[in-house]
Amino acid sequence: MGVKIMRLLKAFLVGATGLFIVITLFSLLIPSRVRVSRAVLIDGTSAAAVRAQIANFPNWTNWHPIFTSDSATGSWQTNRSANAETSYRIAHGNQNTLLTPQPSDSIATRFLLHAAGENEVENEIVVLPLPAQQAVQVEWRAITKLSWYPWQKFYGIFIDQLTGPGYETALNSLKTFLEQTPVAAQ
């Protein structure tokens, strides 16, 4: 009877190892960078007003849902790393999220988003004026870098459905704020 159990255990371990190898090999076919993109058109405002709300992180308290519907707070802090870069820290409950500004141009605001225990996300918010429509298009692009672990790669398949609605909600809040606050849009 002990020999039967050992054979079943051996068969189970060989099968589990084989399944793990197949899943790992399959996951190598899944990209390690996942891009999520959402856009919105904002009427009756200028590209400069939109950039002022986006590029200056303290202005996010005017429109970003984490500040308008929750008890989040934001503050600037200097990281204790060798390059001593400055980040904007958002404290929300017991979770801290860091927004680290990256070199930007006149069209896009770039920053890295890092929350404890999560992958670092490269963010880019692109502001494109549309003079013919008297509107401004704002597109939020987020690129998540995944490690080679199979569970990370399979998580990547669902990132758009998990994070996209949050970006969309934030952009709609920005749209509502700028369209309802013409003074802030000038």
C-alpha positions in Angstrom: 0.0 0.0 0.0 2.9 2.4 0.7 4.3 1.8 -2.8 0.9 2.8 -4.3 0.9 6.0 -2.4 4.5 6.8 -3.4 3.6 6.1 -7.1 0.5 8.4 -6.9 2.6 11.1 -5.1 5.3 10.8 -7.8 2.8 11.0 -10.6 1.2 14.0 -9.0 4.5 15.8 -8.5 5.6 15.0 -12.1 2.2 16.3 -13.4 2.3 19.4 -11.3 5.9 20.2 -12.3 5.0 19.6 -16.0 2.0 21.9 -15.7 4.1 24.6 -14.1 6.6 24.4 -16.9 3.9 24.6 -19.6 2.3 27.6 -17.9 5.6 29.4 -17.4 6.6 28.8 -21.1 3.1 30.1 -22.2 3.5 33.1 -20.0 6.7 34.0 -21.8 4.6 34.7 -24.9 2.7 37.4 -23.0 4.2 40.9 -23.2 6.0 42.2 -20.1 4.8 45.8 -20.7 1.0 46.5 -20.7 -0.4 49.8 -21.9 -3.8 51.2 -20.8 -5.1 54.3 -22.5 -8.2 56.4 -21.9 -9.2 59.8 -23.4 -11.7 62.5 -23.0 -12.7 65.7 -24.8 -13.0 68.8 -22.7 -15.1 71.7 -24.1 -14.7 75.4 -23.5 -11.2 75.4 -22.0 -7.7 76.0 -23.1 -4.8 73.5 -23.3 -2.9 75.7 -20.8 -5.7 75.4 -18.2 -5.7 71.6 -18.6 -1.9 71.5 -18.3 -2.1 73.6 -15.2 -4.4 71.1 -13.5 -2.5 68.1 -14.6 1.2 69.1 -14.3 0.8 70.6 -10.8 0.1 67.7 -8.6 -1.4 69.8 -5.7 -4.1 70.9 -8.2 -5.3 67.3 -8.4 -7.2 68.0 -5.2 -9.6 70.0 -7.3 -10.6 67.1 -9.5 -9.1 63.7 -8.9 -11.6 61.2 -7.3 -9.1 60.0 -4.7 -9.1 63.6 -3.2 -12.7 64.6 -4.0 -14.5 61.5 -2.7 -12.0 60.1 -0.2 -9.9 61.5 2.7 -6.6 61.4 0.8 -4.0 64.0 1.4 -1.0 65.0 -0.8 2.4 66.5 0.0 5.8 66.9 -1.6 8.7 64.9 -0.2 12.3 64.4 -1.1 13.3 60.7 -1.6 16.2 59.5 0.5 17.9 57.9 -2.5 21.2 59.0 -4.0 19.7 61.3 -6.6 17.3 62.9 -4.0 14.5 63.3 -6.4 11.3 65.0 -5.3 8.0 63.1 -5.4 4.4 63.9 -4.6 3.1 61.5 -1.9 -0.6 60.7 -1.7 -1.6 59.3 1.6 -4.9 57.4 1.5 -5.7 55.4 4.6 -2.6 53.3 5.4 -1.4 53.3 1.7 1.1 55.7 0.3 1.4 56.3 -3.4 4.3 58.2 -4.9 4.1 60.3 -8.1 7.6 61.1 -9.3 7.7 63.7 -12.1 9.7 62.8 -15.2 11.0 65.0 -18.0 8.1 66.4 -19.9 7.4 68.4 -23.0 4.7 71.0 -23.8 2.3 68.3 -24.9 2.6 65.7 -22.2 3.0 65.4 -18.4 5.0 62.3 -17.4 5.4 60.7 -14.0 6.1 57.4 -12.4 3.4 56.0 -10.0 4.6 53.7 -7.3 2.4 52.1 -4.6 3.8 49.7 -2.0 3.6 46.1 -3.1 2.6 47.0 -6.7 4.4 47.3 -10.0 5.8 50.7 -11.0 3.6 52.4 -13.6 4.9 54.9 -16.2 2.2 57.5 -16.7 1.8 60.1 -19.5 -1.1 62.5 -19.7 -1.2 64.0 -23.2 -3.0 67.3 -23.9 -3.9 68.0 -27.5 -5.8 71.2 -28.4 -8.5 70.8 -31.0 -9.2 74.4 -32.2 -11.7 73.3 -34.9 -13.9 71.7 -32.2 -13.1 74.4 -29.5 -12.1 71.5 -27.3 -9.0 69.9 -25.8 -8.4 66.1 -25.9 -6.8 64.7 -22.8 -5.4 61.1 -23.0 -4.0 59.2 -20.0 -1.6 56.5 -21.0 -0.2 54.1 -18.4 2.4 51.5 -19.0 2.9 48.8 -16.4 6.1 46.8 -16.4 5.6 43.1 -15.4 8.2 40.7 -14.2 8.6 37.2 -15.8 6.6 35.4 -13.1 3.6 33.6 -14.7 1.1 35.0 -12.3 2.3 38.6 -13.1 2.0 37.9 -16.8 -1.5 36.5 -16.5 -2.4 39.5 -14.3 -1.3 41.7 -17.2 -4.2 40.3 -19.3 -6.7 41.9 -16.9 -4.9 45.2 -16.2 -7.0 47.2 -18.7 -10.2 46.1 -17.1 -8.8 46.6 -13.6 -7.2 50.0 -13.9 -8.8 51.6 -17.0 -12.1 52.6 -15.3 -10.0 54.5 -12.7 -8.2 56.5 -15.3 -11.5 57.1 -17.1 -13.2 58.3 -13.9 -10.3 60.7 -13.2 -10.4 62.1 -16.7 -14.2 62.6 -16.4 -13.7 64.4 -13.1 -11.2 66.7 -14.7 -13.6 67.3 -17.5 -16.4 68.1 -15.1 -14.2 70.4 -13.0 -12.9 72.4 -16.0 -16.3 72.7 -17.8 -18.1 73.8 -14.6 -15.3 76.1 -13.4 -14.7 78.6 -16.3 -12.6 80.8 -14.0 -10.2 78.0 -13.4 -10.1 77.3 -17.1 -8.9 80.8 -18.1 
